[in-house]
Amino acid sequence: MCSISPVVGLGRGKIGTWSLLASDFLEQVGYSSSMPGWLEAMLGEKFFNPCMIHETSKKNEKNIFCLDCCSSFCPQCLPPHRPHRLLQVRRYVYHDVVRVDDLEKLIDCSSVQSYTTNSAKVVFLNERPPSRPFRGSGNACLSCYRPLQDPYFFCSLSCKVKELLRSEGGLWKELRECEYLPLSCELDEGQLTPDSILESASATSSASSGGGAAAAAPVAAGTEAASRRKKRTSAGSGSGRRGGDRAALPEMASRRKKGVPVRAPLF
């Protein structure tokens, strides 16, 4: 279980309330209590709600989770938690995500489908509503049957934990010891751009091997087309200069507008 540290503004009563809310959540989704306290609290926490302590401050959304206190807080509450193990939760398409590099230090995420956005891999914390019904073809999440890519078995960390808890000791085999987990980078807004791409197992290898040749072909084609246009432009301007102004006079005369037409008299 997580150890509760004496932090300003956080008391045992509040921690007990968070644990109760997390327990209700776990009962609804079919979890048991045989899981670490920090994981139980993180999956049941509601992130990006305004902080009650800093209601009038800017950037007061609770997007940082402390594993030692089993609670979330806003960036204004960060200083007392600096020595603790911390995770920054981000928001993508109205759902909570965490960087894979940070979460991998706590639990194995290799079987959870990841997404690449802003040059970083992220995974969803909780199960999402299915986008379309699963038709039985292809790969699907073992817990919620959401369609997935081939190498993965779960759509979120919550689905993996839920499935592992069904087997005795399955979850504890996936956990990793981590005594020090600072914030991996400077705090940002926590909002990710929606132009994410799915991360497949062969994406890295294909990008490194064939990516250079594929990217070089369009560049070469564009350069060749630009050189052709430049040659045509220079050829046209050269002929005009050789002919002088006299060569341009007939062309100007042909472009001159005609006058108003006059109808022939009727006999």
N, C-alpha and C positions, 0 to 999 in steps of 0.2 A: 504493500500500500504506500501511497505517497506520504511524505512527511510534511506536516503543516508548519510553516515558518512564521514567526511573528512579524507580519508586515503591516504597515500603517494602513488603516482603512479596511483590513480584512480580519475577521474574527472567526471563532469556531462556529458560531451560530450560522454565519453565512456559508461557510464550507459545508456544514451539515445540510443546508437547504439545497446547495448545488448537488451534493451526493444523492439527496432524495429525488431531485428532478432527473438525474442520470439513471437512477434505479427504475423510475417509472418508464423512462424511455426504453431501457433494456428489457423490461417486462413486455412492453408493447411489441418489440421486434423479435422477441424470443431469445434474448441473451440470458446467460446465467451470471452469477456473481464471481465466477472463477476467472477473473481477469484483473490486470493491474489497475490500480485506482486512477492513474493518469489517463489511461486509455478509455476507461469507463466514463470519466468526466469529459474528455475531449469529444467523444462521439455523441454525448448528450448535450453538449454546450451549444448555445445559440450565439453565434458570432455576428459581429457587425451591428449589434444593438448599441445605442448610445450609452456611454458610461454615466452612471448615476452620480459619481463623485465630481466629474468635470462636465456637467450638463451645459455650461455656458462657454466652454472652450471649443476651439476648432480642432478638427481631426480627433474627435472623441469616440470614434467607433472602436469597439472591443475586437481587435484583430490579432492579439498576441496571447498565446496560451503558455502558462507556467506549469511545467510538469511537477515541480516540487510543491506547489500550492494547489494544484488541481483546479485552476481557475483561469478565466480570461480577463483581460483588462485592456485599456486604451494606451496609446503611446505616452500620455501624460503620467500614467501610473508606473512607467517602466523603471525609473531609477532604483527603487528598493529591491527590484527583482533582478538586477544585473548579475549577481553571483549565481542565479538559479539556471536550471535548464529551460530554455525558451524555444518556442516555435512560432513563426509568423504565419498566420492563416490568411490566404488571399481569396479573392472573389472572382469567379469566372462563370458567366452566364447565370448569375443569381445562385450559384452554388459554391460551397467552401472547398478550396483546394490547398494542398501543401506541396512544397518542393520535394521531389523525390530524394535529392541529395541530403536533405534534413531528416526526412522520415526514415530513410534507409539506415540511419544510425540507431534507430529504435526498434524497427521491425522490418522483416523481409518484405519488399514490395515488388519482387520480380514477376509475380503472377497477377498483379493488378494493372489494368490497362492505363498507360500513361499518355499524356498529351504534351506537345512541345509548343510553348508560347513564350515570346520574349526571350528566346534562346535558353529556356530552362524547362526541364521536365517537371510536370505536376501530376498529381493523382487526386481524385475526388475523395473526400472524407466519408460522405454518406451516400446512400442509395438515392438514385434519381428516378422520377417517373419515366416509364418506358416511352421511347419516341414512337415506336411502331410495334405491332404485335410480332412475336417471334414465330416464324413459319416452319421451324424445324430444320432448316438448311443453314449450314455454316456454324460458327462458334457462338456460344451464348454464356452469360454469367451463370455460374453454378448455383447462385442464391436467388437472384431476381429474374433470370432468363433474359436479360438485356442483351441485344446483339453486340458481339465483340469481334475484334480482330483475332486471327488464328493463335498467336503465341500466348494469349492471356486467358485466365479463367474467372476473373472477377472484375467488375466495373468500378468498384470503390473499396476503400479500406474497410468500411462497415460490413460489406458483403463477405469479405474474406474472414473477418473476425467472427461473424455469425456462423459461417460454415465450419471454421476450425473449432468452435466451442462445442460442436456436436460430437466431436471425438475427444476422448479423455487425454488431456495433456497435449493436444494438437497445437493450441495457441502458444504455449510456453516454449515450444521448440522453435517457433518463428521469431521470438523476441530476442533482442540483443542488449547487452549491458552498455550503458552510456552514463558516465558520471559527469560529463561536461558537455553542454550543448548551448553555446551562445547563439545569438542571432547571426545568420550567415552573411548578411549584408545590411547596409543602411536601410532604415525603415522607408517604405514607399507608401503609396496610397492604398495598396492592397488590391487594386482593381487591375485585372489583366485584359488585354485586348482580345476581341472575339475571333481573331484570325488564327486560331490554334490548328494544329495538324496532329493526326494520330501518329503515335510513335510505334513503329513496327520493329521486329527483331533484326530485319535485314536492311533497315533504313540507313544505318551508319555505314555499313560495308558498301552498299551500292552507291552512296553519295561519294565515298572516298575513291572508288574504282572508276565508275563511269561518269561521275559528275563533271570531271574536268573536260572530257571530250565532248559531252553533251552541251556544256556551257560555251565551249569554244566555237561550235558550229554556228550558232546564231550571231555571235560577234563577228566571225569572219564574213558571213553573208551580208551583214549590215555594212561592214567596211567596204566590201566590193561594190554594193549598190551606191554608196556615197561617192566612191571614186568615179563610177560611170556618170552620175549626175554632174559631177564637177567637170568631167571631160566635155560633156555636151554643152554645158554653160560656157566653158572657155572657148569651144569651137564656134559657137554662135556669136559671141562677142568679138572674136578675132575676125570673122568674115565681115562684120559690120564696120570694123575699123579700117579694113583694107579697102572696102568700097567707098568709104567716106560718106559725106552728107548726100552726095548725088544718088547713091544706091538707096538711101532711105526715103527720097522724095516720091518715087512711084508707090511705095508702100503706104505713105501718108495720104497720097491722093486716092488710093483705092479705099481707104477707111473713112474718107470724107462723106458726111451725110448728104443725101440727095435733097433737093428742094421739094416743095409741095407739088404733087402731080396735077396737071391741067387736063381736063377732059376735052376731047375733041368735039367740035360743034356738031349738032345734029342737023342733017339735011332732010 
